[in-house]
Amino acid sequence: MKKNILICDDDPDIVELITLLFEKEGHNVTVVNVCEDVWKTFNDQRPDLILMDLWVPEMGGETATKKLKTDKETKDIKVILLSASTDIAEAAERSGANGYLSKPFNIKELKSLI
Amino acid sequence: MGIVSHELKTPVSSMKGYVQMLEEEFIHKGDSEAAFHLKKVDTQIDKLSNLINDLLDVTKIESGKMEFFLQEFDFDELVDEVVNSMQFVSSRHHLRRTGRCNKKVQGDRGRIEQVIINFISNATKYSPKATEVVINTSYENGSATLRVKDFGTGISKSDLSKVFDRFYRASNRNYKSGGLGLGLYISAEIIKRQGGKIWAESVPCKGSVFYFSLNT
């Protein structure tokens, strides 16, 4: 079933890779490069999954996820943190994210999120 | 430190993703030879990623910035998890799990998992002709102890006292087996900085036993 996926990451190479992977699977992918733009996309369509980089500008992925998870309108959206940082597990726990993927990730793990 | 980690790992992530995607395409098209070669590239990317992680861990240790996130966890359960997942990818060696500790320990679960993986990886790497590695847990003198025994090349007495040193590689250990000689150094720092003990025993040509213990 076609899903709406929102990628919030400022790294063009990673964004291109993830977009290609999910579009090949027939999903609809939207990309934003700063956290603040996540909320702007909700006017067009509500995502089924948000892939949130930990170090994305301006507020950062952890704060943005916390904000999404404490708002009753958005708390049910699945948010997965992505990062090469070694403290991603702690950041995921602190922010209330549904999970995390450490870079470099396995594409099977990425696809299994849907 | 985090920036360095991020900058080194990002291109590796991108490479890994594209290689895996191509591998899937070749499998789909029935070109198993091309898929096999790409799987080799993927394995090498994992090795590169592990080397980056090791170098970053050493930098953290040297600068006193290695952090530990302490929690109470079941020691046997963690060892069982690691053994099961490593057995899945180890085709030659049977990872024989023996003993029970039946205690909870206080420590950084992820970092202790890293040490267990390091012990078992070394045991399989340095016993290429053997078919078994024994992983035992026990409770002794107030400590939870892990023991990983291999039946491999062993380590000489002079090398044994230095195996936990940074960049040290035992003289009878083949460079072709890879690595920088950092794994045991990192493992020793992880265990010692959590108040534990780490040590090894070995008989050349017979095999080695690596141990660590943590307070319960």
Chai-1 contact restraints between the chains, C-beta under 6 A:
chainA,res_idxA,chainB,res_idxB,connection_type,confidence,min_distance_angstrom,max_distance_angstrom,comment,restraint_id
A,D11,B,T10,contact,1.0,0.0,6.0,A-B,restraint_1
A,D13,B,S14,contact,1.0,0.0,6.0,A-B,restraint_2
A,L17,B,S14,contact,1.0,0.0,6.0,A-B,restraint_3
A,L17,B,G17,contact,1.0,0.0,6.0,A-B,restraint_4
A,A84,B,S5,contact,1.0,0.0,6.0,A-B,restraint_5
A,A84,B,H6,contact,1.0,0.0,6.0,A-B,restraint_6
A,A84,B,K9,contact,1.0,0.0,6.0,A-B,restraint_7
A,S85,B,G2,contact,1.0,0.0,6.0,A-B,restraint_8
A,E90,B,F69,contact,1.0,0.0,6.0,A-B,restraint_9
A,K103,B,K9,contact,1.0,0.0,6.0,A-B,restraint_10
A,K103,B,S13,contact,1.0,0.0,6.0,A-B,restraint_11
A,P104,B,V12,contact,1.0,0.0,6.0,A-B,restraint_12
A,P104,B,S13,contact,1.0,0.0,6.0,A-B,restraint_13
A,P104,B,K16,contact,1.0,0.0,6.0,A-B,restraint_14
A,P104,B,S49,contact,1.0,0.0,6.0,A-B,restraint_15
A,I107,B,G17,contact,1.0,0.0,6.0,A-B,restraint_16
A,I107,B,Q20,contact,1.0,0.0,6.0,A-B,restraint_17
